[in-house]
Amino acid sequence: MANQKLISEIGANIKQLRLAKAKGQTEVANALNISVAALSKIENGQTDINLSRLAQIAKYFEVSISAIISKEAPTSISQDIVEEISELKQQLSNKDAEVMKLQKKVIDLYDKLGL
């Protein structure tokens, strides 16, 4: 019985994600390469969902698998945030390279001074 409750909760979370993204069942089913009936059964907790299908759904909605499984309302990371994180990673990488160059200059100066 607990297993069926989990399947129902996962299905409800998937449906909630779909509605939050203003997607129709046909659009999502086509993207997942499954029938509308199969998606409907998943959303209504009438069928068990395997891990690979769950991963596919998480990827489609750009959320983690745990966000779909958890009882909390799943949230997605906006594309703006993803792009900002990517930009910040690049800036950090550039700063690391700059620090390495400065460290090398300091070491070279110590060598020249004989310290």
Secondary structure in CASP SS format (residue, H / E / C, confidence):
PFRMAT SS
TARGET T0000
AUTHOR 0000-0000-0000
METHOD secondary structure of the structure
MODEL  1
M C 1.00
A H 1.00
N H 1.00
Q H 1.00
K H 1.00
L H 1.00
I H 1.00
S H 1.00
E H 1.00
I H 1.00
G H 1.00
A H 1.00
N H 1.00
I H 1.00
K H 1.00
Q H 1.00
L H 1.00
R H 1.00
L H 1.00
A H 1.00
K C 1.00
A C 1.00
K C 1.00
G C 1.00
Q H 1.00
T H 1.00
E H 1.00
V H 1.00
A H 1.00
N H 1.00
A H 1.00
L H 1.00
N C 1.00
I C 1.00
S C 1.00
V H 1.00
A H 1.00
A H 1.00
L H 1.00
S H 1.00
K H 1.00
I H 1.00
E H 1.00
N C 1.00
G C 1.00
Q C 1.00
T C 1.00
D C 1.00
I C 1.00
N C 1.00
L H 1.00
S H 1.00
R H 1.00
L H 1.00
A H 1.00
Q H 1.00
I H 1.00
A H 1.00
K H 1.00
Y H 1.00
F H 1.00
E C 1.00
V C 1.00
S C 1.00
I H 1.00
S H 1.00
A H 1.00
I H 1.00
I H 1.00
S C 1.00
K C 1.00
E C 1.00
A C 1.00
P C 1.00
T C 1.00
S C 1.00
I C 1.00
S C 1.00
Q H 1.00
D H 1.00
I H 1.00
V H 1.00
E H 1.00
E H 1.00
I H 1.00
S H 1.00
E H 1.00
L H 1.00
K H 1.00
Q H 1.00
Q H 1.00
L H 1.00
S H 1.00
N H 1.00
K H 1.00
D H 1.00
A H 1.00
E H 1.00
V H 1.00
M H 1.00
K H 1.00
L H 1.00
Q H 1.00
K H 1.00
K H 1.00
V H 1.00
I H 1.00
D H 1.00
L H 1.00
Y H 1.00
D H 1.00
K H 1.00
L H 1.00
G C 1.00
L C 1.00
END
